[in-house]
């Protein structure tokens, strides 16, 4: 057992070197070790390790770190670190020493011996004073952000003043660009790299060390890992929403396009995500481009932001208004009951009218008491009250919506623009505008409309209640020809407000009959005149005027025999004499010239005579303005009629058609 103890004390621990007792024991076994080392000189050569470096991270640190390097892939390499007269064995390339184990203010020699199998090799020897050597740790996890075209880096500074060296490039195929600067004071934990392109991706690494001063030996830190600096997120996400109502809960599905250079997305809202209402808001992070949340029926705003290692995008804000509810009623006093406050969560939105809600919202937490809530609610101000609770699966659910007043009074003003229009014998239409919410201050239960006739002192005022949602009303059952005073006032639970008054007069019964009679008479005559003219025009077009031919009576001859009797046709020669000249319109002149021509064909004569007979028929519906012209041409018309009759007699004489010849003048 004692032999095993001696052997175990011979092997130093990983974080320390052997003390004096170990040195005495090593003398016992120094011969085998020296023989082992010398035998390695005759074997295959190994590549010696680098000269070791020993340092501490801060100037007044008590832990020293010694490290070296060696190109080998053999896992069975054993290192012996020598510092002055001490020797430490370790399988690693790093060794930790405390100031109690070594002399830090004196110059000491340090070197490393490596043994691989039967081979061994030694690094170069160097003399150091450990108290003067400092080496920073490599920069880690800096916070990066873009400011215009400048990249800002922030990290925990190891010491100050410091020298920083930065290498950056856009891609792995580009060459590194180098920038070195000296930082003092508060700038030691901050670095700005100017004149970069913020919409490009960069690769970046850096190292730093103490700024040299006095006898301090400052070593460069190791290079940091290569960081990827993404481009700045300048655009907000394009979000679309789909809302589904589920028994007092709204299921909101949000979708957006994946953004380049974005690592994840942050969602937040004025309510809480995946928790019941009136809880502390929490952000939700996701790497997907879709998300589903559940919210109550009250108004909610949802923010969606993209983020990467250099910052956040502008937020996309989705506003969901409160779910509309028809015919809201007045809340009862249990809205502020202590038991309800403990079991549910309430919200009071200041309601200005219509669907508009102000940002002034009071949310009731379970920790609040009734008195605290009453102090935040103003008197005579209308609130839209929402009452929520949590479902079994921890989703918010709205169970109540109503209008709430901390204290109800009476309206301060009367209904606006109260007026009457379209008065009849027994009714009148009334209109008005609702009382402004600032003057109403309370919830109207209804309007009271009262009317009384002015003509008699014994008339009783008649009143009726009208719904508070109406702004028009038809007042009926009035007396013809009466004068009425009508007043309208708003009514709340606290009482009746000021009155708006208007005076109207209904129409008399006689006057209305006269107006109806005159209107019907004018309408009848107008229709009769129009119809007469239309029918006369239609008759003239369908049945034109044809003169009756003057044909003598004759007895048809019935031959006794079936044979036709031959007869000779007699032709008489007629001579037409010109009528005396009559001053008439050019149309008469044309008719006269017609008869001066020789009629060769009976059918042609018929056409000409027909056109002459139809001449002037269209003038039969002339107005009274043409009477004078007719009377002046009556003589001419008689002459024309005689001529027409004569022509007709000649044409249809004995049923035959004669040729008419005229003598030349």
Secondary structure, DSSP 8 states (H G I E B T S, - for coil): -HHHHHHHHHS--TT----HHHHHHHHHTHHHHHHHHHHHHHS---------EEEBSSTT-SEEEEE-------TT-EEEEEETTEEEEESSSEEEEETTTS-SSSEEEEEEEEEETTEEEE---EEEEGGGEEE-----S-EEEEETTEEEEE---SSSSEEEEEEEESSTTS--EEEEEEE-GGGGGEEEE-S--TTS-EEEEEEEEE---TT-EEE-------EEE-----S---EEEEEEEETTEEEEEEEE---TT--EEEEEESS-SSS-TTS----EEESSSEEEEEE-SS-EEEEEEEEETTEE---EEEEE-----SS--B--GGGG-HHHHHHSEEEEEEEEETTEEEEEEEE--TT--HHHHHHHS-TT-EEEEEEEEE-TTS-EEEEEEEEEESS----SS--EEEEEE---SS-EEEEEE---HHHH-S---EEEEEEEESS-TT---EEEEEETT-SEEEE----TT-EEEEEEEEEETTEEEEEEEEEEE---HHHHHHHHHHHHHHHHHHHHHHHHHHHHHHHHHHS----------------SSSS-----------EE---------HHHHHHHHHHTS----HHHHHHHHHHHHSTTGGGTT--GGGHHHHHHTHHHHHHHHHHHHHHHHHHTGGG-----EE---
